[in-house]
Amino acid sequence: MTKLLLSLHVLAAVLAIGPVTVAASMFPKALRRVHSAPDDREALAALRTLHRICRVYAGVGIAVPVFGFATASSLGVLGSGWLITSIVLTAAAAAILGLLILPAQDDALTAAQALGPGPAARLAMLTGVFNLLWATVTVLMIVRPGSTTGA
């Protein structure tokens, strides 16, 4: 059962977090493109698509910690320092995405549709922090300092 849960956890992370990471990273550049060419309908459509990807896959991403907790429980490592650190970083990444990035994308998309200025630089910075948090969690999940599970 542990191997199945771990497989589902990794698949959920790759299939949910990967698209959000890529789409969120592409959004600021697409936003700058919209601002440099306000009449470019394709640029605006790309911006809408990137935002939709972020929003939808953020919801799907809930599966990652669900399968993660199930896997950690079955391995008996819920109290491990590396796991607690990963949980805190995951919560921070989720908060940045849900409370800062997605609302900023909403605002930027609204402004872009009205041909107003957008916060591309701030969004790029927030996305970089989000990506760094996920990269750190990934390393912790692989290296697992102090782990005694051998898995």
Z-matrix of the N, CA and C atoms (Angstrom, degrees):
N
C 1 1.448
C 2 1.532 1 111.45
N 3 1.341 2 116.43 1 -37.01
C 4 1.464 3 120.51 2 -179.46
C 5 1.520 4 111.19 3 -60.46
N 6 1.318 5 116.66 4 -41.84
C 7 1.465 6 119.78 5 -179.22
C 8 1.531 7 110.99 6 -65.78
N 9 1.312 8 117.48 7 -37.66
C 10 1.461 9 121.01 8 177.23
C 11 1.534 10 110.05 9 -64.54
N 12 1.339 11 116.82 10 -47.20
C 13 1.468 12 120.69 11 179.72
C 14 1.526 13 111.17 12 -62.14
N 15 1.328 14 116.48 13 -42.68
C 16 1.467 15 120.26 14 178.64
C 17 1.529 16 110.55 15 -63.81
N 18 1.319 17 116.65 16 -41.35
C 19 1.469 18 120.57 17 177.78
C 20 1.525 19 110.90 18 -62.06
N 21 1.325 20 117.54 19 -44.94
C 22 1.467 21 121.25 20 178.45
C 23 1.533 22 111.46 21 -64.19
N 24 1.336 23 116.01 22 -38.62
C 25 1.464 24 120.70 23 178.15
C 26 1.531 25 110.63 24 -62.60
N 27 1.326 26 117.00 25 -48.15
C 28 1.468 27 120.90 26 -179.64
C 29 1.525 28 110.77 27 -66.16
N 30 1.336 29 117.51 28 -43.17
C 31 1.470 30 120.32 29 177.61
C 32 1.528 31 111.22 30 -60.96
N 33 1.316 32 116.91 31 -44.01
C 34 1.469 33 120.12 32 178.82
C 35 1.527 34 110.26 33 -61.66
N 36 1.329 35 117.02 34 -41.36
C 37 1.464 36 120.00 35 179.81
C 38 1.526 37 110.90 36 -63.96
N 39 1.306 38 116.62 37 -45.86
C 40 1.469 39 120.13 38 -178.68
C 41 1.525 40 110.90 39 -66.58
N 42 1.329 41 116.90 40 -46.19
C 43 1.464 42 121.01 41 -174.28
C 44 1.528 43 113.73 42 -79.36
N 45 1.320 44 118.11 43 -22.53
C 46 1.468 45 119.66 44 -179.16
C 47 1.524 46 112.17 45 -103.49
N 48 1.304 47 117.14 46 -49.95
C 49 1.458 48 120.11 47 -175.51
C 50 1.530 49 111.02 48 -74.72
N 51 1.315 50 117.32 49 -35.87
C 52 1.466 51 120.72 50 178.94
C 53 1.527 52 112.90 51 -55.32
N 54 1.334 53 118.53 52 -54.40
C 55 1.465 54 118.99 53 179.56
C 56 1.529 55 114.05 54 -61.13
N 57 1.340 56 117.47 55 -37.65
C 58 1.466 57 119.52 56 178.37
C 59 1.524 58 109.43 57 -64.33
N 60 1.316 59 116.83 58 -43.89
C 61 1.456 60 121.41 59 -178.88
C 62 1.520 61 110.96 60 -60.57
N 63 1.318 62 116.61 61 -46.63
C 64 1.466 63 120.44 62 -178.78
C 65 1.529 64 111.00 63 -68.56
N 66 1.320 65 117.42 64 -48.55
C 67 1.471 66 120.64 65 -177.85
C 68 1.528 67 111.41 66 -64.02
N 69 1.325 68 117.17 67 -42.07
C 70 1.468 69 120.04 68 178.82
C 71 1.526 70 110.66 69 -64.38
N 72 1.317 71 116.66 70 -36.27
C 73 1.466 72 120.38 71 178.59
C 74 1.525 73 111.96 72 -69.40
N 75 1.313 74 117.13 73 -31.85
C 76 1.466 75 121.31 74 -179.63
C 77 1.527 76 112.59 75 -80.78
N 78 1.327 77 117.27 76 -22.28
C 79 1.463 78 121.65 77 -173.62
C 80 1.530 79 113.58 78 -58.71
N 81 1.344 80 119.95 79 -48.63
C 82 1.475 81 118.35 80 -178.45
C 83 1.535 82 113.07 81 -59.48
N 84 1.319 83 117.99 82 -40.83
C 85 1.466 84 120.17 83 178.61
C 86 1.529 85 110.43 84 -65.24
N 87 1.328 86 116.21 85 -41.53
C 88 1.469 87 119.88 86 177.97
C 89 1.529 88 110.45 87 -64.15
N 90 1.325 89 116.66 88 -36.28
C 91 1.462 90 120.95 89 177.47
C 92 1.530 91 110.54 90 -64.42
N 93 1.325 92 116.44 91 -43.76
C 94 1.471 93 119.42 92 177.09
C 95 1.525 94 110.98 93 -61.78
N 96 1.325 95 116.57 94 -36.67
C 97 1.467 96 120.72 95 178.03
C 98 1.525 97 110.66 96 -63.15
N 99 1.328 98 116.25 97 -42.60
C 100 1.470 99 120.55 98 178.40
C 101 1.526 100 109.91 99 -61.96
N 102 1.329 101 117.04 100 -41.89
C 103 1.465 102 120.05 101 -178.73
C 104 1.528 103 112.26 102 -70.21
N 105 1.327 104 116.67 103 -30.75
C 106 1.471 105 118.49 104 179.85
C 107 1.527 106 111.86 105 -80.52
N 108 1.330 107 116.82 106 -21.88
C 109 1.468 108 121.06 107 178.96
C 110 1.526 109 108.70 108 -137.18
N 111 1.338 110 118.02 109 75.38
C 112 1.465 111 121.36 110 -173.93
C 113 1.532 112 114.76 111 -60.65
N 114 1.324 113 117.76 112 -21.43
C 115 1.469 114 120.10 113 179.98
C 116 1.524 115 112.92 114 -89.42
N 117 1.319 116 117.42 115 -1.10
C 118 1.467 117 121.92 116 -177.71
C 119 1.532 118 109.35 117 -80.68
N 120 1.327 119 115.79 118 99.96
C 121 1.474 120 121.48 119 -178.69
C 122 1.523 121 112.11 120 -66.01
N 123 1.343 122 117.07 121 -32.44
C 124 1.465 123 120.20 122 178.46
C 125 1.522 124 110.95 123 -65.52
N 126 1.331 125 116.71 124 -37.92
C 127 1.461 126 120.30 125 178.81
C 128 1.529 127 110.54 126 -64.04
N 129 1.323 128 116.74 127 -41.92
C 130 1.466 129 120.93 128 178.14
C 131 1.525 130 110.78 129 -66.73
N 132 1.327 131 116.75 130 -39.37
C 133 1.468 132 120.35 131 177.52
C 134 1.534 133 110.77 132 -64.04
N 135 1.317 134 116.98 133 -39.58
C 136 1.469 135 120.75 134 178.02
C 137 1.532 136 110.13 135 -64.11
N 138 1.323 137 116.13 136 -40.92
C 139 1.465 138 120.84 137 178.69
C 140 1.531 139 110.59 138 -61.82
N 141 1.321 140 116.48 139 -44.94
C 142 1.482 141 120.64 140 177.16
C 143 1.523 142 111.07 141 -60.69
N 144 1.322 143 116.38 142 -42.78
C 145 1.467 144 120.79 143 -178.79
C 146 1.526 145 110.88 144 -64.39
N 147 1.314 146 117.47 145 -44.28
C 148 1.464 147 120.35 146 179.13
C 149 1.525 148 111.00 147 -61.69
N 150 1.323 149 116.82 148 -41.05
C 151 1.466 150 119.89 149 178.26
C 152 1.532 151 111.10 150 -65.17
N 153 1.311 152 116.82 151 -42.20
C 154 1.470 153 120.62 152 178.60
C 155 1.528 154 110.71 153 -61.98
N 156 1.333 155 117.40 154 -41.85
C 157 1.467 156 121.01 155 177.26
C 158 1.525 157 109.86 156 -59.17
N 159 1.327 158 116.70 157 -46.93
C 160 1.469 159 120.46 158 179.61
C 161 1.523 160 111.55 159 -59.61
N 162 1.317 161 116.02 160 -46.05
C 163 1.466 162 120.47 161 -176.89
C 164 1.536 163 111.63 162 -66.36
N 165 1.322 164 116.82 163 -47.11
C 166 1.468 165 120.43 164 -177.26
C 167 1.526 166 111.41 165 -67.24
N 168 1.330 167 116.88 166 -47.45
C 169 1.458 168 119.29 167 -176.88
C 170 1.529 169 112.21 168 -73.27
N 171 1.323 170 117.82 169 -22.25
C 172 1.465 171 119.57 170 172.53
C 173 1.528 172 109.38 171 -63.50
N 174 1.315 173 116.36 172 -40.51
C 175 1.466 174 120.53 173 176.70
C 176 1.521 175 112.27 174 -65.96
N 177 1.325 176 115.93 175 -43.30
C 178 1.470 177 120.60 176 178.30
C 179 1.530 178 109.95 177 -64.43
N 180 1.330 179 116.52 178 -30.14
C 181 1.459 180 121.72 179 -178.22
C 182 1.516 181 114.55 180 -62.38
N 183 1.314 182 118.52 181 -13.94
C 184 1.467 183 122.01 182 176.37
C 185 1.528 184 110.12 183 -58.09
N 186 1.327 185 116.72 184 -28.04
C 187 1.470 186 120.87 185 179.95
C 188 1.530 187 111.93 186 -63.61
N 189 1.324 188 117.40 187 -27.86
C 190 1.472 189 120.20 188 -176.44
C 191 1.529 190 111.24 189 -61.54
N 192 1.343 191 119.83 190 -56.45
C 193 1.467 192 117.36 191 179.03
C 194 1.530 193 113.37 192 -68.19
N 195 1.324 194 117.92 193 -29.02
C 196 1.468 195 119.49 194 177.86
C 197 1.528 196 109.77 195 -61.18
N 198 1.331 197 116.80 196 -51.64
C 199 1.467 198 120.22 197 178.23
C 200 1.529 199 111.08 198 -69.04
N 201 1.332 200 116.80 199 -30.36
C 202 1.462 201 120.51 200 178.26
C 203 1.522 202 111.71 201 -64.69
N 204 1.331 203 116.88 202 -46.65
C 205 1.467 204 119.88 203 178.25
C 206 1.529 205 111.04 204 -63.83
N 207 1.324 206 116.76 205 -40.60
C 208 1.465 207 120.03 206 178.56
C 209 1.524 208 110.54 207 -62.53
N 210 1.320 209 116.84 208 -42.64
C 211 1.462 210 120.93 209 179.56
C 212 1.526 211 110.31 210 -65.45
N 213 1.329 212 117.23 211 -47.73
C 214 1.465 213 121.26 212 -179.43
C 215 1.521 214 111.08 213 -60.80
N 216 1.321 215 116.56 214 -39.50
C 217 1.457 216 120.57 215 178.41
C 218 1.522 217 110.74 216 -63.85
N 219 1.331 218 116.00 217 -43.44
C 220 1.466 219 118.69 218 -178.36
C 221 1.527 220 111.61 219 -70.05
N 222 1.334 221 117.47 220 -25.58
C 223 1.469 222 121.32 221 176.33
C 224 1.528 223 112.09 222 -86.05
N 225 1.342 224 116.91 223 -13.08
C 226 1.453 225 121.13 224 -178.94
C 227 1.521 226 113.37 225 72.74
N 228 1.338 227 117.23 226 33.82
C 229 1.470 228 120.35 227 -176.45
C 230 1.531 229 112.82 228 -117.56
N 231 1.317 230 117.62 229 19.35
C 232 1.464 231 120.23 230 -176.23
C 233 1.526 232 113.72 231 -58.73
N 234 1.311 233 118.53 232 -25.85
C 235 1.466 234 120.99 233 -179.18
C 236 1.520 235 113.99 234 -95.45
N 237 1.318 236 118.24 235 2.83
C 238 1.466 237 121.61 236 -177.22
C 239 1.524 238 111.23 237 -69.20
N 240 1.312 239 114.62 238 140.96
C 241 1.461 240 120.44 239 -178.58
C 242 1.513 241 113.48 240 -59.80
N 243 1.335 242 116.83 241 -41.66
C 244 1.464 243 119.93 242 -179.39
C 245 1.523 244 110.77 243 -64.10
N 246 1.335 245 116.53 244 -34.97
C 247 1.461 246 119.86 245 -179.64
C 248 1.528 247 110.82 246 -73.93
N 249 1.316 248 116.39 247 -41.87
C 250 1.472 249 119.84 248 178.47
C 251 1.528 250 109.66 249 -62.17
N 252 1.332 251 116.71 250 -42.39
C 253 1.467 252 120.23 251 176.89
C 254 1.525 253 110.39 252 -60.99
N 255 1.320 254 116.88 253 -43.06
C 256 1.467 255 121.25 254 178.53
C 257 1.524 256 111.72 255 -62.47
N 258 1.321 257 116.45 256 -39.58
C 259 1.463 258 120.73 257 178.83
C 260 1.534 259 110.23 258 -64.11
N 261 1.326 260 116.32 259 -44.39
C 262 1.472 261 120.67 260 179.52
C 263 1.531 262 109.95 261 -62.97
N 264 1.337 263 117.22 262 -45.37
C 265 1.465 264 120.61 263 179.71
C 266 1.529 265 111.36 264 -65.85
N 267 1.326 266 117.24 265 -37.26
C 268 1.461 267 120.98 266 177.23
C 269 1.532 268 110.10 267 -64.09
N 270 1.324 269 116.04 268 -43.23
C 271 1.470 270 119.84 269 177.67
C 272 1.528 271 110.51 270 -62.81
N 273 1.336 272 117.01 271 -39.97
C 274 1.466 273 120.55 272 178.28
C 275 1.530 274 110.37 273 -64.19
N 276 1.329 275 116.82 274 -43.85
C 277 1.467 276 120.50 275 179.00
C 278 1.528 277 110.42 276 -62.97
N 279 1.324 278 116.86 277 -43.07
C 280 1.467 279 120.58 278 178.97
C 281 1.521 280 110.89 279 -63.20
N 282 1.335 281 116.61 280 -40.11
C 283 1.468 282 120.45 281 178.84
C 284 1.528 283 110.96 282 -65.33
N 285 1.326 284 116.50 283 -42.79
C 286 1.466 285 119.65 284 178.73
C 287 1.526 286 110.08 285 -61.99
N 288 1.324 287 116.13 286 -43.12
C 289 1.463 288 119.85 287 179.69
C 290 1.528 289 111.04 288 -65.99
N 291 1.314 290 116.24 289 -52.54
C 292 1.465 291 120.39 290 -173.69
C 293 1.522 292 115.11 291 -74.31
N 294 1.329 293 116.69 292 -33.80
C 295 1.471 294 119.93 293 -174.72
C 296 1.526 295 113.87 294 -99.99
N 297 1.326 296 117.51 295 -21.12
C 298 1.460 297 119.78 296 -176.44
C 299 1.532 298 113.03 297 -119.71
N 300 1.328 299 117.65 298 -54.37
C 301 1.464 300 120.07 299 -173.62
C 302 1.527 301 112.17 300 -69.08
N 303 1.332 302 117.47 301 -54.20
C 304 1.477 303 119.28 302 -177.19
C 305 1.533 304 112.22 303 -61.40
N 306 1.343 305 119.73 304 -45.13
C 307 1.470 306 118.31 305 175.96
C 308 1.536 307 112.62 306 -63.02
N 309 1.330 308 117.34 307 -37.83
C 310 1.472 309 119.70 308 178.49
C 311 1.526 310 110.52 309 -66.31
N 312 1.329 311 116.54 310 -36.97
C 313 1.466 312 119.63 311 175.57
C 314 1.526 313 110.45 312 -65.03
N 315 1.325 314 117.06 313 -42.19
C 316 1.475 315 120.84 314 176.37
C 317 1.529 316 110.26 315 -56.33
N 318 1.330 317 115.64 316 -49.55
C 319 1.467 318 120.53 317 -179.47
C 320 1.525 319 111.28 318 -62.61
N 321 1.324 320 116.14 319 -43.53
C 322 1.471 321 120.62 320 -179.36
C 323 1.520 322 110.99 321 -64.56
N 324 1.315 323 116.48 322 -39.91
C 325 1.466 324 120.55 323 179.37
C 326 1.525 325 110.29 324 -66.47
N 327 1.312 326 117.29 325 -42.27
C 328 1.467 327 121.14 326 176.42
C 329 1.520 328 110.46 327 -61.32
N 330 1.324 329 116.74 328 -45.82
C 331 1.467 330 121.18 329 179.08
C 332 1.524 331 110.79 330 -64.39
N 333 1.325 332 117.05 331 -40.14
C 334 1.474 333 120.43 332 -179.77
C 335 1.521 334 110.58 333 -64.95
N 336 1.314 335 116.96 334 -38.14
C 337 1.460 336 120.06 335 178.71
C 338 1.518 337 110.54 336 -68.55
N 339 1.339 338 116.88 337 -26.35
C 340 1.465 339 121.26 338 177.26
C 341 1.528 340 110.93 339 -95.90
N 342 1.322 341 115.95 340 4.71
C 343 1.466 342 123.60 341 179.95
C 344 1.519 343 112.74 342 61.94
N 345 1.337 344 116.11 343 34.68
C 346 1.462 345 120.37 344 175.82
C 347 1.517 346 110.72 345 -98.61
N 348 1.335 347 117.28 346 173.38
C 349 1.467 348 120.22 347 -179.89
C 350 1.516 349 111.08 348 -70.80
N 351 1.318 350 116.55 349 151.14
C 352 1.455 351 121.42 350 -178.68
C 353 1.513 352 112.06 351 -124.89
N 354 1.331 353 117.35 352 160.35
C 355 1.466 354 122.15 353 -176.18
C 356 1.534 355 112.38 354 -90.59
N 357 1.320 356 118.58 355 56.54
C 358 1.465 357 121.73 356 -174.78
C 359 1.522 358 112.59 357 -61.71
N 360 1.320 359 118.55 358 -42.19
C 361 1.466 360 120.95 359 -177.11
C 362 1.528 361 110.98 360 -65.87
N 363 1.320 362 117.33 361 -43.58
C 364 1.475 363 120.71 362 179.32
C 365 1.523 364 110.16 363 -65.19
N 366 1.314 365 116.97 364 -41.42
C 367 1.464 366 120.64 365 178.09
C 368 1.520 367 110.82 366 -62.75
N 369 1.318 368 117.39 367 -40.73
C 370 1.464 369 120.89 368 178.58
C 371 1.529 370 110.35 369 -61.87
N 372 1.328 371 116.90 370 -41.30
C 373 1.457 372 121.05 371 179.30
C 374 1.529 373 111.53 372 -65.83
N 375 1.322 374 117.07 373 -46.16
C 376 1.462 375 120.83 374 178.88
C 377 1.517 376 111.20 375 -61.80
N 378 1.317 377 116.42 376 -40.94
C 379 1.458 378 120.73 377 179.05
C 380 1.522 379 110.63 378 -64.90
N 381 1.318 380 116.90 379 -38.29
C 382 1.466 381 120.31 380 176.90
C 383 1.523 382 111.81 381 -61.76
N 384 1.330 383 116.88 382 -42.59
C 385 1.471 384 121.00 383 177.76
C 386 1.535 385 109.74 384 -64.50
N 387 1.320 386 117.19 385 -44.95
C 388 1.465 387 122.45 386 177.25
C 389 1.531 388 110.51 387 -55.77
N 390 1.333 389 116.73 388 -48.27
C 391 1.461 390 121.40 389 -179.32
C 392 1.526 391 111.55 390 -64.91
N 393 1.323 392 117.16 391 -39.64
C 394 1.459 393 120.97 392 178.76
C 395 1.526 394 111.34 393 -63.82
N 396 1.326 395 116.67 394 -40.69
C 397 1.470 396 120.16 395 177.05
C 398 1.517 397 110.85 396 -61.31
N 399 1.320 398 117.56 397 -44.80
C 400 1.465 399 119.92 398 179.51
C 401 1.520 400 112.04 399 -66.73
N 402 1.321 401 117.21 400 -36.87
C 403 1.464 402 119.92 401 177.04
C 404 1.524 403 110.20 402 -63.86
N 405 1.331 404 117.08 403 -40.56
C 406 1.465 405 120.82 404 178.66
C 407 1.522 406 111.02 405 -64.93
N 408 1.323 407 117.07 406 -42.76
C 409 1.468 408 120.56 407 177.44
C 410 1.529 409 110.03 408 -61.12
N 411 1.315 410 117.05 409 -41.96
C 412 1.467 411 120.56 410 179.42
C 413 1.524 412 110.57 411 -60.49
N 414 1.321 413 117.09 412 -45.66
C 415 1.469 414 120.45 413 178.92
C 416 1.523 415 110.36 414 -62.32
N 417 1.337 416 117.30 415 -43.61
C 418 1.467 417 120.06 416 178.32
C 419 1.527 418 111.70 417 -61.04
N 420 1.312 419 116.87 418 -38.14
C 421 1.467 420 120.20 419 179.94
C 422 1.537 421 111.48 420 -66.92
N 423 1.311 422 116.62 421 -29.06
C 424 1.466 423 120.20 422 -179.55
C 425 1.524 424 111.25 423 -87.25
N 426 1.329 425 117.55 424 -47.23
C 427 1.463 426 121.95 425 -174.88
C 428 1.526 427 111.43 426 -78.50
N 429 1.321 428 117.46 427 -41.94
C 430 1.462 429 125.04 428 178.59
C 431 1.524 430 112.73 429 45.36
N 432 1.319 431 117.72 430 67.04
C 433 1.460 432 119.98 431 -178.18
C 434 1.527 433 112.19 432 -58.20
N 435 1.300 434 116.62 433 131.20
C 436 1.459 435 122.00 434 179.71
C 437 1.507 436 114.12 435 81.52
N 438 1.338 437 118.77 436 1.10
C 439 1.457 438 120.94 437 -179.52
C 440 1.516 439 110.67 438 -68.19
N 441 1.307 440 115.51 439 140.80
C 442 1.466 441 120.61 440 177.38
C 443 1.513 442 112.23 441 -115.28
N 444 1.348 443 116.48 442 9.76
C 445 1.465 444 119.36 443 -175.15
C 446 1.510 445 112.67 444 -76.80
N 447 1.329 446 117.12 445 -28.93
C 448 1.464 447 120.16 446 -177.07
C 449 1.506 448 113.07 447 71.05
N 450 1.355 449 117.85 448 3.33
C 451 1.463 450 121.05 449 -178.76
C 452 1.508 451 110.64 450 -91.03
